[in-house]
């Protein structure tokens, strides 16, 4: 679980850095383009990883995933998995669909992950749930939406012309 969280942030930080360095767009290295690439990688990458997480919740390893979070395997895990897949798909598709679709992806990602963070914090406080899958997801469930919101605001406020 810890390795997955570290990998998540490595992908979401290294990939846009590399993309900015190899970008061949005429607008490359303008503030607007750099923010756009970071936003697309952050939301699209979070989306792809959300789909993978959702597949884990509904796939054959679902009982182990539930155990790692400190939860009992139940039908609700199936629903959470599909919610992750839905929001992840919206995030991933925002790579090609921008405009208000990108805004919708950030809103969906933020509601899902901040809600997840509240649930994991409640489990930690109310039930002392120190399972790695409960505790280690709290930072990512908070940081992913906050960074996505900040990048979206920066993207919308940065002029697209140099």
MARPAFI-779553 format. One record per residue: residue in three letters; x, y, z of N, C-alpha, C in turn. Coordinates in nm, 3 decimals. Atoms other than C-alpha are relative to their C-alpha. Example, Ala and Ser with C-alpha at 12.3 -4.5 7.8 and 13.67 -1.06 7.14 Angstrom:
<pakols>
r,nx,ny,nz,cax,cay,caz,cx,cy,cz
ALA,0.089,-0.119,0.000,1.230,-0.450,0.780,0.090,0.120,0.000
SER,-0.082,-0.119,-0.006,1.367,-0.106,0.714,-0.077,0.109,0.073
</pakols>
This chain:
<pakols>
r,nx,ny,nz,cax,cay,caz,cx,cy,cz
UNK,0.082,-0.120,0.000,0.000,0.000,0.000,0.086,0.126,0.000
UNK,-0.089,-0.116,-0.006,0.276,0.245,0.091,0.072,0.017,-0.133
UNK,-0.070,-0.005,0.129,0.461,0.156,-0.229,-0.092,0.058,-0.108
UNK,0.095,-0.052,0.098,0.145,0.229,-0.432,-0.015,0.151,0.015
UNK,0.015,-0.143,-0.023,0.109,0.572,-0.268,0.123,0.077,-0.047
UNK,-0.123,-0.064,0.045,0.473,0.658,-0.338,0.005,0.000,-0.153
UNK,0.004,0.010,0.146,0.439,0.535,-0.698,-0.098,0.102,-0.058
UNK,0.101,-0.095,0.045,0.125,0.746,-0.737,0.060,0.140,-0.011
UNK,-0.054,-0.135,0.003,0.303,1.067,-0.646,0.121,0.013,-0.091
UNK,-0.112,-0.005,0.096,0.613,0.980,-0.847,-0.053,0.019,-0.142
UNK,0.059,-0.013,0.134,0.397,0.937,-1.158,-0.058,0.139,-0.018
UNK,0.067,-0.129,0.013,0.201,1.255,-1.089,0.097,0.118,0.005
UNK,-0.099,-0.108,-0.004,0.520,1.458,-1.041,0.103,-0.015,-0.113
UNK,-0.103,0.021,0.100,0.777,1.302,-1.275,-0.056,0.012,-0.142
UNK,0.056,-0.001,0.135,0.548,1.257,-1.577,-0.022,0.142,-0.054
UNK,0.015,-0.135,0.056,0.448,1.625,-1.611,0.133,0.074,-0.015
UNK,-0.132,-0.062,0.015,0.808,1.735,-1.551,0.065,-0.042,-0.131
UNK,-0.058,0.051,0.124,0.927,1.514,-1.835,-0.076,0.057,-0.120
UNK,0.082,-0.050,0.112,0.637,1.623,-2.058,0.034,0.147,-0.029
UNK,-0.034,-0.141,0.019,0.720,1.991,-2.002,0.137,0.011,-0.070
UNK,-0.135,-0.005,0.059,1.085,1.922,-2.093,0.003,-0.042,-0.146
UNK,-0.002,0.049,0.139,1.005,1.736,-2.417,-0.112,0.059,-0.085
UNK,0.113,-0.058,0.072,0.701,1.943,-2.520,0.047,0.074,-0.125
UNK,-0.034,-0.064,0.128,0.715,2.055,-2.883,-0.107,0.100,-0.045
UNK,0.106,-0.095,0.034,0.406,2.275,-2.877,0.059,0.139,-0.024
UNK,-0.049,-0.137,0.021,0.456,2.627,-3.014,-0.010,0.085,0.129
UNK,0.018,-0.076,-0.125,0.335,2.752,-2.674,0.080,-0.059,0.115
UNK,-0.075,0.067,-0.106,0.583,2.533,-2.484,0.068,0.102,0.091
UNK,-0.065,-0.075,-0.107,0.721,2.671,-2.164,-0.066,0.134,0.031
UNK,0.077,-0.115,-0.048,0.462,2.946,-2.144,-0.069,-0.045,0.128
UNK,0.063,0.034,-0.128,0.298,2.962,-1.804,-0.128,-0.081,-0.022
UNK,0.127,0.068,0.027,-0.038,2.858,-1.949,0.022,-0.145,-0.043
UNK,-0.026,0.136,0.050,0.105,2.554,-2.130,0.056,-0.089,0.111
UNK,-0.058,0.079,-0.109,0.310,2.438,-1.831,-0.109,-0.039,0.101
UNK,0.110,0.030,-0.094,0.007,2.463,-1.600,-0.096,-0.100,-0.064
UNK,0.089,0.093,0.070,-0.206,2.288,-1.863,0.054,-0.143,0.005
UNK,-0.059,0.134,-0.002,0.035,1.993,-1.884,-0.005,-0.060,0.141
UNK,0.008,0.051,-0.137,0.055,1.962,-1.506,-0.143,-0.040,0.035
UNK,0.141,0.030,-0.029,-0.325,1.976,-1.479,-0.044,-0.127,-0.071
UNK,0.042,0.118,0.075,-0.376,1.717,-1.752,0.062,-0.127,0.058
UNK,-0.063,0.118,-0.060,-0.124,1.478,-1.598,-0.058,-0.029,0.137
UNK,0.050,0.021,-0.135,-0.258,1.535,-1.249,-0.141,-0.060,-0.004
UNK,0.138,0.049,0.007,-0.625,1.483,-1.340,-0.007,-0.129,-0.081
UNK,0.001,0.121,0.082,-0.568,1.229,-1.618,0.072,-0.115,0.066
UNK,-0.075,0.104,-0.071,-0.306,1.039,-1.420,-0.074,-0.050,0.122
UNK,0.082,0.041,-0.115,-0.522,1.041,-1.109,-0.117,-0.085,-0.048
UNK,0.110,0.078,0.057,-0.803,0.914,-1.331,0.043,-0.142,-0.032
UNK,-0.050,0.133,0.036,-0.598,0.625,-1.466,0.026,-0.083,0.126
UNK,-0.027,0.071,-0.126,-0.484,0.533,-1.116,-0.129,-0.031,0.075
UNK,0.130,0.026,-0.061,-0.844,0.564,-0.992,-0.068,-0.121,-0.061
UNK,0.056,0.118,0.067,-0.955,0.310,-1.252,0.069,-0.126,0.053
UNK,-0.074,0.116,-0.053,-0.680,0.072,-1.135,-0.042,-0.032,0.143
UNK,0.045,0.022,-0.138,-0.783,0.120,-0.772,-0.140,-0.060,0.002
UNK,0.137,0.054,0.007,-1.147,0.058,-0.863,-0.001,-0.146,-0.040
UNK,-0.008,0.140,0.042,-1.055,-0.263,-1.041,0.049,-0.090,0.113
UNK,-0.044,0.078,-0.115,-0.877,-0.379,-0.728,-0.116,-0.025,0.097
UNK,0.114,0.015,-0.091,-1.194,-0.319,-0.524,-0.103,-0.101,-0.050
UNK,0.102,0.092,0.052,-1.408,-0.529,-0.758,0.059,-0.130,-0.052
UNK,-0.065,0.118,0.057,-1.152,-0.785,-0.874,0.024,-0.111,0.101
UNK,-0.024,0.117,-0.085,-1.028,-1.112,-0.730,0.078,0.032,0.128
UNK,-0.075,-0.036,-0.121,-0.802,-0.932,-0.479,-0.081,0.089,0.094
UNK,0.084,-0.088,-0.082,-1.096,-0.739,-0.328,0.004,-0.033,0.149
UNK,-0.008,0.027,-0.145,-1.090,-0.927,0.007,0.132,0.047,0.062
UNK,-0.130,-0.045,-0.052,-0.717,-0.852,0.048,0.005,0.153,0.008
UNK,0.004,-0.147,-0.001,-0.776,-0.486,-0.041,-0.079,0.047,0.122
UNK,0.081,-0.036,-0.116,-1.051,-0.464,0.222,0.077,-0.023,0.129
UNK,-0.081,0.028,-0.120,-0.826,-0.628,0.481,0.108,0.105,0.019
UNK,-0.106,-0.100,-0.008,-0.548,-0.381,0.399,-0.048,0.136,0.045
UNK,0.060,-0.126,-0.043,-0.785,-0.092,0.465,-0.053,-0.013,0.144
UNK,0.055,0.022,-0.134,-0.906,-0.250,0.788,-0.151,-0.010,-0.002
UNK,0.144,0.014,0.017,-1.257,-0.305,0.653,-0.033,-0.147,-0.026
UNK,0.048,0.132,0.039,-1.462,-0.618,0.612,-0.038,0.004,-0.148
UNK,0.042,0.009,0.140,-1.514,-0.731,0.254,-0.152,-0.004,-0.002
UNK,0.146,-0.006,0.005,-1.874,-0.640,0.167,-0.045,0.047,-0.137
UNK,0.052,-0.049,0.128,-2.101,-0.551,-0.125,0.026,0.149,-0.022
UNK,-0.028,-0.142,0.017,-2.027,-0.185,-0.056,0.133,0.024,-0.069
UNK,-0.129,-0.012,0.067,-1.673,-0.241,-0.177,-0.020,-0.004,-0.152
UNK,0.034,0.007,0.142,-1.820,-0.331,-0.517,-0.044,0.138,-0.048
UNK,0.049,-0.132,0.038,-1.998,0.006,-0.525,0.111,0.104,0.000
UNK,-0.113,-0.093,-0.006,-1.686,0.198,-0.417,0.091,-0.022,-0.120
UNK,-0.084,0.030,0.116,-1.489,0.021,-0.690,-0.054,0.062,-0.127
UNK,0.060,-0.057,0.121,-1.734,0.127,-0.958,0.000,0.153,0.005
UNK,-0.010,-0.145,-0.012,-1.738,0.484,-0.823,0.142,0.046,-0.037
UNK,-0.138,-0.032,0.037,-1.357,0.489,-0.848,0.020,-0.011,-0.151
UNK,-0.014,0.019,0.144,-1.377,0.355,-1.203,-0.071,0.112,-0.077
UNK,0.075,-0.107,0.068,-1.641,0.614,-1.304,0.075,0.132,0.007
UNK,-0.071,-0.127,-0.016,-1.455,0.912,-1.161,0.136,-0.006,-0.069
UNK,-0.128,0.016,0.067,-1.125,0.776,-1.287,-0.012,0.012,-0.151
UNK,0.023,-0.008,0.144,-1.265,0.740,-1.639,-0.023,0.145,-0.042
UNK,0.023,-0.142,0.030,-1.389,1.100,-1.634,0.132,0.076,0.005
UNK,-0.130,-0.066,-0.010,-1.045,1.216,-1.517,0.089,-0.034,-0.118
UNK,-0.084,0.043,0.111,-0.866,1.012,-1.782,-0.047,0.062,-0.131
UNK,0.053,-0.057,0.124,-1.097,1.134,-2.060,0.023,0.151,-0.009
UNK,-0.022,-0.144,0.003,-1.029,1.494,-1.959,0.131,0.036,-0.070
UNK,-0.121,-0.025,0.078,-0.691,1.457,-2.131,-0.039,0.048,-0.140
UNK,0.045,-0.037,0.134,-0.880,1.486,-2.461,-0.116,0.097,0.001
UNK,0.117,-0.087,-0.012,-1.195,1.664,-2.345,0.034,0.107,0.103
UNK,-0.043,-0.106,-0.093,-1.103,1.996,-2.194,-0.121,0.087,0.033
UNK,0.108,-0.092,-0.029,-1.312,2.300,-2.112,-0.076,-0.039,0.125
UNK,0.083,0.030,-0.117,-1.603,2.235,-1.880,0.010,-0.147,0.040
UNK,-0.018,0.142,-0.033,-1.538,1.859,-1.900,0.114,-0.016,0.100
UNK,-0.113,0.003,-0.092,-1.205,1.915,-1.727,-0.041,0.051,0.137
UNK,0.051,-0.053,-0.127,-1.376,2.123,-1.462,-0.087,-0.105,0.070
UNK,0.084,0.105,-0.059,-1.632,1.846,-1.408,0.085,-0.113,0.057
UNK,-0.089,0.106,-0.049,-1.350,1.593,-1.372,0.062,0.039,0.134
UNK,-0.060,-0.046,-0.126,-1.185,1.803,-1.100,-0.106,0.001,0.111
UNK,0.107,0.000,-0.101,-1.518,1.844,-0.920,-0.029,-0.142,0.046
UNK,0.029,0.140,-0.035,-1.591,1.469,-0.932,0.113,-0.060,0.082
UNK,-0.116,0.051,-0.072,-1.238,1.379,-0.823,0.004,0.057,0.141
UNK,-0.007,-0.065,-0.131,-1.255,1.630,-0.538,-0.107,-0.053,0.096
UNK,0.107,0.051,-0.086,-1.591,1.511,-0.405,0.031,-0.142,0.045
UNK,-0.028,0.139,-0.035,-1.491,1.145,-0.419,0.115,-0.012,0.099
UNK,-0.118,0.020,-0.083,-1.144,1.175,-0.269,-0.006,0.074,0.132
UNK,0.014,-0.068,-0.129,-1.220,1.438,-0.005,-0.100,-0.073,0.088
UNK,0.095,0.083,-0.076,-1.520,1.228,0.098,0.067,-0.125,0.054
UNK,-0.076,0.116,-0.046,-1.292,0.924,0.114,0.090,0.038,0.117
UNK,-0.090,-0.044,-0.108,-1.045,1.122,0.328,-0.076,0.016,0.131
UNK,0.081,-0.017,-0.122,-1.320,1.215,0.574,-0.034,-0.135,0.059
UNK,0.032,0.134,-0.049,-1.424,0.850,0.598,0.120,-0.068,0.065
UNK,-0.119,0.063,-0.058,-1.067,0.732,0.658,0.040,0.068,0.131
UNK,-0.030,-0.072,-0.125,-1.012,1.003,0.922,-0.098,-0.042,0.108
UNK,0.101,0.045,-0.098,-1.338,0.904,1.093,0.033,-0.140,0.050
UNK,-0.038,0.136,-0.040,-1.225,0.539,1.093,0.120,0.003,0.094
UNK,-0.119,-0.013,-0.083,-0.892,0.642,1.242,-0.036,0.050,0.139
UNK,0.034,-0.061,-0.129,-1.042,0.858,1.517,-0.101,-0.084,0.078
UNK,0.109,0.069,-0.070,-1.361,0.667,1.600,0.032,-0.145,0.034
UNK,-0.022,0.144,-0.018,-1.230,0.312,1.564,0.147,-0.038,0.015
UNK,-0.143,0.030,-0.012,-0.852,0.345,1.591,0.053,-0.083,-0.115
UNK,-0.040,0.080,0.116,-0.819,0.195,1.242,0.135,0.050,-0.052
UNK,-0.136,-0.035,0.040,-0.442,0.209,1.188,0.049,-0.086,-0.116
UNK,-0.040,0.083,0.114,-0.442,-0.030,0.889,0.067,0.090,-0.104
UNK,-0.071,-0.083,0.098,-0.196,0.093,0.627,-0.089,0.055,-0.111
UNK,0.089,-0.045,0.106,-0.467,0.113,0.362,-0.097,0.107,0.045
UNK,0.085,-0.107,-0.053,-0.671,0.340,0.590,0.083,0.126,0.023
UNK,-0.081,-0.115,-0.038,-0.394,0.567,0.716,0.075,0.060,-0.119
UNK,-0.083,-0.051,0.108,-0.175,0.594,0.406,-0.080,0.060,-0.115
UNK,0.079,-0.062,0.106,-0.462,0.692,0.178,-0.045,0.141,0.037
UNK,0.046,-0.134,-0.043,-0.546,1.001,0.385,0.077,0.111,-0.071
UNK,-0.070,-0.110,0.069,-0.265,1.220,0.244,-0.034,0.008,-0.150
UNK,0.031,-0.005,0.143,-0.337,1.119,-0.116,-0.144,0.043,-0.026
UNK,0.140,-0.040,0.018,-0.713,1.159,-0.073,-0.019,0.150,0.023
UNK,0.008,-0.145,-0.021,-0.650,1.516,0.044,0.081,0.075,-0.105
UNK,-0.088,-0.073,0.092,-0.360,1.618,-0.179,-0.046,-0.006,-0.145
UNK,0.042,0.009,0.140,-0.496,1.488,-0.510,-0.103,0.106,-0.036
UNK,0.097,-0.102,0.039,-0.806,1.709,-0.511,0.049,0.143,0.022
UNK,-0.046,-0.137,-0.024,-0.636,2.013,-0.357,0.095,0.047,-0.109
UNK,-0.090,-0.036,0.109,-0.360,2.010,-0.617,-0.078,0.017,-0.130
UNK,0.081,-0.012,0.122,-0.614,1.949,-0.895,-0.078,0.131,-0.003
UNK,0.075,-0.126,-0.009,-0.825,2.244,-0.777,0.093,0.118,-0.024
UNK,-0.095,-0.110,0.016,-0.520,2.471,-0.751,0.047,0.011,-0.145
UNK,-0.043,-0.001,0.140,-0.400,2.369,-1.098,-0.111,0.048,-0.093
UNK,0.112,-0.044,0.083,-0.746,2.419,-1.248,-0.020,0.151,0.011
UNK,0.014,-0.145,-0.019,-0.773,2.768,-1.097,0.113,0.073,-0.072
UNK,-0.114,-0.063,0.069,-0.423,2.856,-1.222,-0.017,-0.006,-0.151
UNK,0.020,0.018,0.144,-0.508,2.719,-1.566,-0.105,0.097,-0.054
UNK,0.108,-0.090,0.044,-0.831,2.919,-1.592,0.042,0.147,0.008
UNK,-0.039,-0.141,-0.020,-0.663,3.241,-1.470,0.123,0.041,-0.081
UNK,-0.119,-0.031,0.077,-0.351,3.218,-1.687,-0.037,0.022,-0.146
UNK,0.033,-0.024,0.141,-0.382,3.378,-2.030,0.066,-0.102,-0.090
UNK,-0.052,0.103,0.088,-0.334,3.132,-2.313,0.098,0.054,-0.103
UNK,-0.095,-0.058,0.093,-0.133,3.375,-2.524,0.122,0.049,0.077
UNK,-0.123,-0.043,-0.071,0.230,3.449,-2.436,0.009,0.149,0.016
</pakols>
